[in-house]
Amino acid sequence: MARKSVIKGKVFEREVAATFRKLYPDARRGIVQARAGNEAPDVDGTPFWVECKIGHRVTIQAALTQAVEATDGRPPLAVCKVDRQPATVTLRLPDFINLLSKDGN
């Protein structure tokens, strides 16, 4: 992976962590970057296993699959951003329904 892409990914992970920190004060960028994939999420300190992807072409399903395979039991969540577009969040339907039911709706 090109150095520029690695830096862009790290910056995006910090931005996502800062966004999550508004709801989860312990949210931070995952410490382990040279990892086997399931040692730490990209953003830790939330009730989700967060995987972040940014770039010209982002495969949302691949990002979610990575989160599903790596999770430690937390609901997997993919935060993806195509260049110059708003970020999106993807999670499995049962996890989404569970989240809504906890909200009381």
C-alpha positions as CSV (number, residue, x, y, z in Angstrom):
1,M,0.0,0.0,0.0
2,A,1.3,3.4,-0.9
3,R,2.5,5.6,2.0
4,K,0.0,8.3,1.0
5,S,-2.9,5.8,1.3
6,V,-1.7,4.7,4.7
7,I,-1.6,8.3,6.0
8,K,-5.0,9.0,4.5
9,G,-6.4,5.9,6.3
10,K,-4.9,6.9,9.6
11,V,-6.3,10.4,9.3
12,F,-9.7,9.0,8.5
13,E,-9.6,6.7,11.5
14,R,-8.8,9.6,13.8
15,E,-11.7,11.6,12.3
16,V,-14.1,8.7,12.9
17,A,-12.8,8.2,16.4
18,A,-13.4,11.9,17.1
19,T,-16.9,11.6,15.8
20,F,-17.6,8.6,18.0
21,R,-16.1,10.4,21.0
22,K,-19.2,12.7,21.1
23,L,-21.2,9.6,22.2
24,Y,-18.5,7.4,23.6
25,P,-15.8,9.5,25.5
26,D,-13.3,6.5,25.4
27,A,-13.4,6.2,21.6
28,R,-9.9,6.3,20.1
29,R,-8.1,5.1,17.1
30,G,-7.1,1.4,17.5
31,I,-3.5,1.1,18.7
32,V,-2.4,-1.9,16.7
33,Q,-2.0,-1.2,13.0
34,A,0.4,-3.9,11.9
35,R,-2.0,-6.6,12.9
36,A,-3.4,-9.9,11.9
37,G,-6.8,-8.3,11.5
38,N,-8.6,-9.3,14.6
39,E,-6.4,-7.9,17.4
40,A,-8.1,-4.5,17.6
41,P,-10.7,-2.5,15.6
42,D,-9.7,0.6,13.7
43,V,-11.7,2.6,16.3
44,D,-11.9,1.2,19.8
45,G,-13.7,2.3,22.9
46,T,-17.2,1.9,21.4
47,P,-19.8,-0.9,21.7
48,F,-19.0,-1.8,18.1
49,W,-16.2,-3.4,16.2
50,V,-15.4,-0.5,13.8
51,E,-13.5,-1.0,10.5
52,C,-12.8,2.1,8.5
53,K,-12.1,2.4,4.8
54,I,-11.4,5.4,2.7
55,G,-10.4,5.8,-0.9
56,H,-11.3,6.3,-4.6
57,R,-13.0,2.9,-4.6
58,V,-14.3,1.5,-1.4
59,T,-15.9,-1.9,-1.3
60,I,-18.4,-1.6,1.5
61,Q,-19.2,-5.3,1.7
62,A,-15.5,-6.2,2.0
63,A,-15.1,-3.8,4.8
64,L,-18.1,-5.2,6.7
65,T,-16.9,-8.8,6.0
66,Q,-13.5,-7.8,7.5
67,A,-15.3,-6.5,10.6
68,V,-17.5,-9.6,10.9
69,E,-14.5,-11.9,10.7
70,A,-12.4,-9.9,13.2
71,T,-15.0,-9.0,15.8
72,D,-14.5,-10.1,19.4
73,G,-18.3,-10.4,19.8
74,R,-19.2,-6.7,19.4
75,P,-21.6,-5.9,16.5
76,P,-19.4,-5.3,13.4
77,L,-19.7,-1.9,11.8
78,A,-18.0,-0.5,8.7
79,V,-17.4,3.2,8.3
80,C,-16.6,3.9,4.6
81,K,-15.8,7.1,2.7
82,V,-15.3,7.4,-1.0
83,D,-13.1,10.4,-1.8
84,R,-15.0,13.7,-1.6
85,Q,-18.2,12.0,-0.5
86,P,-19.8,11.8,2.9
87,A,-19.0,8.9,5.1
88,T,-21.5,6.0,5.4
89,V,-22.0,3.4,8.1
90,T,-23.0,-0.2,7.3
91,L,-24.0,-2.9,9.7
92,R,-25.9,-6.2,9.5
93,L,-29.7,-6.0,9.6
94,P,-30.1,-8.0,12.8
95,D,-27.5,-5.7,14.6
96,F,-29.4,-2.6,13.3
97,I,-32.8,-4.0,14.5
98,N,-31.2,-4.8,17.9
99,L,-29.8,-1.3,18.1
100,L,-33.2,0.2,17.4
101,S,-34.9,-2.0,19.9
102,K,-32.5,-0.9,22.6
103,D,-33.4,2.7,21.8
104,G,-37.0,2.0,22.7
105,N,-38.5,2.4,19.3
